[in-house]
Amino acid sequence: MQVYALPPSPPCMLVYATVYQLGYEDDVTFIPVDFKAGDHKKPEFLALNPLGQIPTLKDGDFGLGEGAAI
């Protein structure tokens, strides 16, 4: 699984904390999103999460863009 995240974001920090607390750090790759560069508005990212929000989880072809659901 991959999680696209911006580290200082509170919703992203909750995902980080949950992953590490549950011991899944070896199963999840965190990919930083650079808002200043507009990474969240690029077509590749919008294909995962049409709203362009973070965090976004990608597992195979499945994308989930809601921090609370992740």
Secondary structure, DSSP 4 states (H G I P E B T S, - for coil): -EEEE-TT-HHHHHHHHHHHHHT-TTT-EEEE--TTTTGGGSHHHHHH-TT--S-EEEETTEEE--TTT-
